[in-house]
């Protein structure tokens, strides 16, 4: 039943994406995530006012899980974990230092400020908001003469956090399940995660090491086949489907000899389909929960996408080999919750066993929408500010007296 639901959700998303691609609507939606959120929210309120029955939570969650698996897979395919520290030290610090520190700070603040959340649900909220994945902020930098180190950090960091952070968020969801004994859901999820990594790793290793010797399997075809196969076969062996798809992308990324351009094209193709669908579906399913938010929830959401996000990132970048203006830019520019956060939260829509389920959905909805809007409003001014600071720094070096 689970496999059939996932397969039907994947088929429906593929057909819908193909239809929208022909009209050009999907490309425009990918470039305007805030407007896509507004469109989904408007439709959600109209749907609610009409008294029509609610969307089926199980099918919505299955579709979100499918989209999340695609996003985790393509993010994992962008990086080589063994060379991450050498390839981009800033991304390495933000992924393995900044993201866990944000998770800790966000979880503790949510537990202290929001009385409706217990510690497990607050940690789950931190894990959900830790996942980045929005593509619009990367394009704002790529189109400017920003330093190559900054562009690389923005591109690689979001991929690495989604690929490596999704398993942590899934385990936090298991930790937040109510019932006794407390450790049983977490133990079962840990076993499923290990099985998923083993299954996806085998498919990804074969695709990257052996399949691409044949011409047909080049250009990312082998990677996509491995990810889809791991995702669909995972339920048969008790594995976690999202982790299986991510492991396939991770091992393919380690073993493949494809050019970096192939990875980028694969990411662009999948993100331009998944991200708009994620924002629209998220708003369609959860936007009415904005009416349930109180002042504390709004204040927490504003802090979570600003100071809570930038503080840990700036701390981790202090010793990164880049100028101070670039460090400040990366601290404030990246890390906002995006498509991956939206899909992860949607995938928990029907999981009523999560502690404080309704409160978690309400707070996370406000935080994700605030994050997308804030990132969209500030991305261009921040980029322009970085370029001005770089120009001023060059002038100071030019006219500085020789030592």
C-alpha positions, 0 to 999 in steps of 0.5 A, a space after each residue: 500500500 505504501 509503495 503504491 501510494 508513493 508510486 501514484 504520487 510520483 506519477 501524478 507529480 510527473 504528469 503535472 510537471 510535464 503539463 505545466 512545463 509546456 505552458 511555461 508556468 512552471 519556470 515563472 513559478 520557480 523564479 517567484 517563490 513568494 508569489 507562488 506561496 501567495 497563490 497557494 494561500 489565496 486558493 487555500 482560503 477560497 477553498 476553505 470559505 467554499 466549505 469544500 472537503 479538506 485535501 486528503 492528508 495521506 496523499 498530500 504527505 505521500 506526494 511531499 515525501 516523493 518531492 523531498 526524496 527528489 530534492 534530497 537525491 539531487 542535492 546529494 548528487 552535487 557534492 563529494 563528501 570526502 572532498 567537501 572540506 577541501 573543495 569549499 571550506 566555508 560550506 564545510 563549516 556551515 554544514 557541519 558546524 553552522 547547521 547543527 548549532 542553529 538546530 540547537 539554538 532554534 530548538 532551545 528557543 522554541 522550547 523556552 518561548 513557545 509553551 505549546 511545544 514540548 522539547 521533542 516537538 521543539 527539536 523537530 521544529 529546529 530540524 525542519 527549519 534547518 533544511 534549506 533548499 530554496 533556489 531563488 537566493 542562489 540565482 541572485 548571486 550567480 548573476 552578479 560579479 561576486 567572488 567565486 568563493 562566495 558563489 561556490 559556498 552558496 551553491 554547495 552549502 544548500 545542497 550539503 545541508 539538505 543531503 546531510 540534514 534530512 536524515 537527522 530531521 527524519 530521526 528527530 521526527 521519530 523521536 517526537 512520536 508519542 507513546 511508550 516505550 519512548 525509544 522504540 520509534 527512534 530505534 525503528 527509524 534508525 534501523 530503517 535509516 541504515 537500511 535505506 543508506 545501504 540500499 541507496 548506497 549500493 544503487 548509487 555506487 553501481 550507477 557511478 562506478 559501472 553504469 556510466 561506462 555505457 553511453 546511454 547511462 551518461 548525463 545523469 541517467 544512471 543517477 536518476 535511475 538509481 535514485 528512483 529504484 532505491 526510493 521505490 524499493 525501500 518500503 519492501 525491505 523496511 528502509 526509509 525511502 527518502 534516505 535511500 534516495 539521498 544515499 543513491 545520490 551521495 554515492 553516485 556523486 562520490 563515484 561518478 566521472 561526470 563533469 560538474 556541469 552535468 550535476 548542475 543541469 540535473 539539479 536545475 531540472 529537478 529543482 525547477 519542478 519540485 520547488 514551485 510545487 513545494 511552495 504552492 502545495 505547502 501554502 495550499 495545505 497549511 496557509 490557513 494555519 496563519 490565522 491560528 498563530 499568536 504573537 509569540 509564534 510570530 516573534 519566534 518565526 521572525 527571530 528564527 529566520 534572522 538572528 537565530 540563523 545568522 548568529 551561528 553561521 557567522 560564528 562558524 565563518 570566523 576562521 574561514 579563509 575569506 574576507 570579513 564582508 563575504 563572511 557577513 554576507 554568507 551569514 545573513 544571505 543563506 540558511 533560510 528555510 526553503 523547499 526542503 523544509 516545506 516538503 518535510 513539514 508536509 510529509 508529516 501532515 498525516 502523522 498525528 502520533 507526533 507530540 504537539 502535532 497541531 502546534 508544530 504545524 502552525 509554528 512551522 508554517 509561519 516560520 517557513 513563510 516568513 523565511 521565504 518572504 524575508 529571503 526574497 526581500 533581502 537577497 538583492 539588497 544584500 548582494 548589492 551591498 556585498 558588491 559595494 563593500 568589495 569595491 570599497 575594500 579594493 579602493 582601500 587596498 589600492 590607496 593604502 601606503 606600501 609597507 
